[in-house]
Amino acid sequence: MSYTAKDYARLVGMTGFSEEMLKNHFTLYQGYVTNTNKVLDTLEQMLKDDKTATPEFSELKRRLGWEFNGMRLHEYYFDTLGGNGAVANNSRLERKKIEDFGSVEAWEKDFRAAGAMRGIGWVVLYQDNISGRLFNCWINEHDAGHPAGCIPIVVMDVFEHAFMLDYGLKRADYIEAFFKNIDWNAVEDRLK
């Protein structure tokens, strides 16, 4: 079974995101899908050829997390976008943010602060699949730092490719544009 890149052309025209930047970002995402398939195919063949005790097999096993999470995180990110940023009052997600952060404003302040931190990576609102608790995380690399078993609810890409073409070093302006384009219905559907 091979993975197929999703078509996110519907996002072109979003306020605050140039067509050029989005198309570049889509191409990067498609590369993760392609590389995930290549790594999986190669690992499958190496298993058949009994080459599992090789350094190449070990490195490809390590690389799989990077490529797969690069693919999947971009899908969560693009699926987060496409809305008008309007939040439904008293939605299940809003009530959960109040329960776990004290207020919606406190959640947003924490999420934005994580996004504004120096460095590259991702900011993710996770839900613990056991306790149900929401919390924001900074993820430095695709393949490391994800809380085990937690569900990504809101995913924001803060690697430079997500904003520098349009915003240069003005990350806060990118974060503002991101919030204006969140599809809160799609995001809430991820909540357990």
C-alpha atoms as one frame of an Amber mdcrd trajectory, in Angstrom:
protein
   0.000   0.000   0.000   1.379   3.370  -1.000   0.448   6.734   0.424  -0.974
   9.350  -1.930  -0.476  13.074  -1.457  -3.711  14.893  -0.743  -4.741  17.819
  -2.906  -4.809  21.054  -0.918  -5.364  23.411  -3.851  -8.530  24.600  -2.045
  -6.240  26.586   0.267  -4.917  28.805  -2.526  -6.405  32.247  -2.049  -6.418
  32.180   1.750  -5.866  35.577   3.305  -2.262  36.006   4.388  -0.830  33.086
   2.386   0.551  33.750  -1.082  -0.052  31.259  -3.852   3.705  30.906  -4.348
   4.325  30.070  -0.704   1.457  27.577  -0.586   2.545  25.841  -3.788   6.111
  25.578  -2.475   4.745  24.136   0.755   2.572  21.628  -1.134   5.644  20.503
  -3.113   7.588  19.981   0.118   4.700  17.928   1.522   4.524  15.834  -1.659
   8.228  15.080  -1.180   7.497  13.648   2.274   4.803  11.422   0.793   7.138
  10.242  -1.968   9.989   9.600   0.463   7.718   7.764   2.912   6.745   5.394
   0.113  10.374   4.938  -1.003  11.579   4.182   2.521   8.755   1.707   3.153
   9.340  -0.027  -0.187  13.084  -0.283   0.420  12.611  -1.602   3.968  10.144
  -4.196   2.700  12.622  -5.371   0.075  15.477  -5.459   2.599  13.329  -7.611
   4.887  12.627 -10.024   2.015  16.337 -10.085   1.114  17.299 -10.757   4.759
  19.321  -7.536   4.971  17.944  -6.428   8.329  21.307  -6.639  10.110  22.829
  -3.919   7.907  23.579  -0.307   8.791  21.455   0.732   5.787  18.400  -1.021
   7.216  18.967   0.608  10.620  19.290   4.081   9.145  16.209   3.667   6.974
  14.212   2.512  10.019  15.312   5.703  11.780  14.552   7.819   8.716  11.008
   6.455   8.421   9.836   8.484  11.440  11.130  11.704   9.882   9.518  11.140
   6.482   6.229   9.716   7.780   5.732  12.402  10.431   6.722  15.074   7.888
   3.928  13.763   5.689   1.340  13.382   8.440   2.085  16.663  10.277   1.710
  18.578   7.019  -1.654  16.878   6.458  -2.822  17.910   9.934  -1.508  21.422
   9.293  -3.195  21.854   5.903  -6.405  20.266   7.212  -6.361  22.813  10.066
  -6.504  25.624   7.511  -9.197  26.778   5.118 -11.670  28.275   7.554 -12.377
  31.848   8.457 -10.990  31.695  11.988 -14.441  32.158  13.499 -14.892  30.169
  16.685 -18.273  28.742  17.613 -19.088  29.971  21.100 -19.537  27.247  23.689
 -18.285  24.531  21.331 -16.974  21.336  22.849 -13.389  22.379  22.058 -13.879
  25.819  23.595 -15.287  24.273  26.778 -12.328  21.871  26.908  -9.839  24.745
  26.519 -11.500  26.538  29.436 -11.391  23.379  31.530  -7.704  22.695  30.839
  -6.253  26.211  30.445  -8.627  28.330  32.536  -9.833  30.287  29.494  -9.756
  30.248  25.714  -7.542  33.350  25.865  -5.019  31.549  28.108  -4.853  28.649
  25.640  -4.327  31.008  22.701  -1.701  33.029  24.566   0.223  29.828  25.354
  -0.113  28.479  21.787   1.026  31.765  20.219   3.928  32.041  22.676   5.110
  28.566  21.725   4.856  29.496  18.036   6.883  32.657  18.601   9.777  30.816
  20.255  13.099  30.885  18.455  13.812  27.810  16.402  12.125  25.658  13.824
   9.481  23.041  14.338   5.808  22.641  15.044   3.354  23.829  17.667   0.678
  21.283  18.414  -2.346  21.340  20.675  -2.518  17.728  21.792  -5.183  15.795
  23.599  -3.994  13.044  25.923  -5.911  10.012  24.715  -6.092   8.585  28.253
  -6.940  11.582  30.466  -8.503  13.734  27.726  -6.423  16.718  28.867  -5.362
  19.335  26.302  -1.856  20.798  26.257   0.343  22.698  23.806   3.713  21.287
  22.773   6.693  22.523  20.825   7.987  19.800  18.516  11.487  20.490  17.295
  11.835  17.700  14.750   9.256  15.633  12.897  10.409  12.394  14.454  11.082
  13.373  18.070   9.242  14.880  20.997   5.686  13.803  20.244   3.821  12.755
  23.380   3.085   9.035  23.061  -0.471   8.231  22.071  -1.675  11.831  22.075
  -3.991  13.195  19.411  -2.958  16.303  17.430  -5.846  18.768  17.534  -4.380
  22.047  16.180  -1.105  21.860  14.233   0.916  24.911  13.187   4.057  24.621
  11.078   6.758  27.033  12.251   9.566  25.882  10.000  10.754  28.828   7.873
   9.236  27.408   4.684   5.775  27.987   6.186   6.153  31.765   6.457   9.433
  33.369   5.354   8.487  33.901   1.709   5.509  36.018   2.782   6.592  37.340
   6.171  10.380  37.260   6.343  11.306  37.244  10.018   7.873  38.492  11.146
   6.712  35.204  12.627   4.025  36.918  14.736   2.360  38.186  11.533   2.352
  34.640  10.146   0.824  33.325  13.378  -1.894  35.983  13.109  -2.661  34.886
   9.527  -2.690  31.242  10.653  -5.313  32.001  13.326  -7.467  33.907  10.821
  -7.608  30.798   8.613  -8.226  28.019  11.135 -11.137  25.768  10.279 -12.425
  25.227  13.827 -15.000  22.666  12.684 -12.290  20.453  11.192 -10.145  20.913
  14.283 -12.976  20.082  16.684 -13.692  16.864  14.772 -10.304  15.567  16.008
 -11.308  15.952  19.657 -11.996  12.701  21.472
